[in-house]
């Protein structure tokens, strides 16, 4: 067969590759994936031949690959009408730009972290730190009860967001399980101590007929370092001279969809399953927290909060408040006021802490 149904002469794979600007290797792969099957395959020698009418689809595939679009998504776009395909490409590129911005912020944070490991490490490690802190929870304007919990102390910061019929008790228990770490002996490994305390809370999580559990995000100070433990979609941020950085990654269904490019950050707040968690303290799933050790410096301000705040207040507004507030007490009050101004549809918990040299005079409230 050397002609298609319209009488046009079929192209060899080499000629089609040159015309479409796709390599023969790529064309073979796209055939295997049924993304761009040839018009005819010789049953004897297996030679592939393509119809000239397939060039438009092939060129679209080539362009989309140059954008970096995954093959599964390219297949979906190729089956759409031109107008709908245009919308899909625009949505994909908006997602790429959002992901790039998020990676840029993460890269800046990592650069900052790595640089401080090489700049006066002996001085930094020899500088004792102390914290000034404030914690507050709020029922919000819609929920009938408050299922959030928070703690702020000389060494430990923690927030938890309970869910289910026993969610309030689960959040309170999660935070309570860590509070003995305020008195941990000198030399205790902060990451191991945090992990073991949270593991006990996970095992002891209350059970009910409906799913019950809690998120948990905590920082434990040890010398000039902060140990971070994180489960769920509560968050931790650090404000430094170079800006506000989020140092946790949500363990939620919508975040996984964003990571896979199937949902944009703008679509996440209205997603019907936005509250579904992939990791939490619930006693019935594996205990898989994120653990990290951060180098801390005087002058930094840390925020831990539940999604009742971040779900309605954008990062830019968080940074404005954290930059302007003179004290942690003022910061938590202003943050909760922002949540109220945005309707406060959920409970809110937030902790703010400032790091100071231990021998410095701490500003008065």
HELIX and SHEET records of a PDB file:
HELIX    1   1 UNK A   13  UNK A   20  1                                   8    
HELIX    2   2 UNK A   24  UNK A   32  1                                   9    
HELIX    3   3 UNK A   52  UNK A   54  5                                   3    
HELIX    4   4 UNK A   55  UNK A   67  1                                  13    
HELIX    5   5 UNK A   71  UNK A   78  1                                   8    
HELIX    6   6 UNK A   82  UNK A  118  1                                  37    
HELIX    7   7 UNK A  121  UNK A  126  1                                   6    
HELIX    8   8 UNK A  167  UNK A  176  1                                  10    
HELIX    9   9 UNK A  179  UNK A  183  5                                   5    
HELIX   10  10 UNK A  190  UNK A  203  1                                  14    
HELIX   11  11 UNK A  253  UNK A  259  1                                   7    
HELIX   12  12 UNK A  265  UNK A  268  1                                   4    
HELIX   13  13 UNK A  307  UNK A  310  1                                   4    
HELIX   14  14 UNK A  315  UNK A  324  1                                  10    
HELIX   15  15 UNK A  328  UNK A  341  1                                  14    
SHEET    1   A 3 UNK A  11  UNK A  12  0                                        
SHEET    2   A 3 UNK A  48  UNK A  50 -1                                        
SHEET    3   A 3 UNK A  40  UNK A  41 -1                                        
SHEET    1   B 5 UNK A 129  UNK A 138  0                                        
SHEET    2   B 5 UNK A 348  UNK A 357 -1                                        
SHEET    3   B 5 UNK A 301  UNK A 305 -1                                        
SHEET    4   B 5 UNK A 235  UNK A 240 -1                                        
SHEET    5   B 5 UNK A 243  UNK A 246 -1                                        
SHEET    1   C 3 UNK A 148  UNK A 152  0                                        
SHEET    2   C 3 UNK A 156  UNK A 163 -1                                        
SHEET    3   C 3 UNK A 213  UNK A 214 -1                                        
SHEET    1   D 5 UNK A 148  UNK A 152  0                                        
SHEET    2   D 5 UNK A 156  UNK A 163 -1                                        
SHEET    3   D 5 UNK A 216  UNK A 222 -1                                        
SHEET    4   D 5 UNK A 225  UNK A 231 -1                                        
SHEET    5   D 5 UNK A 290  UNK A 295 -1                                        
END                                                                             
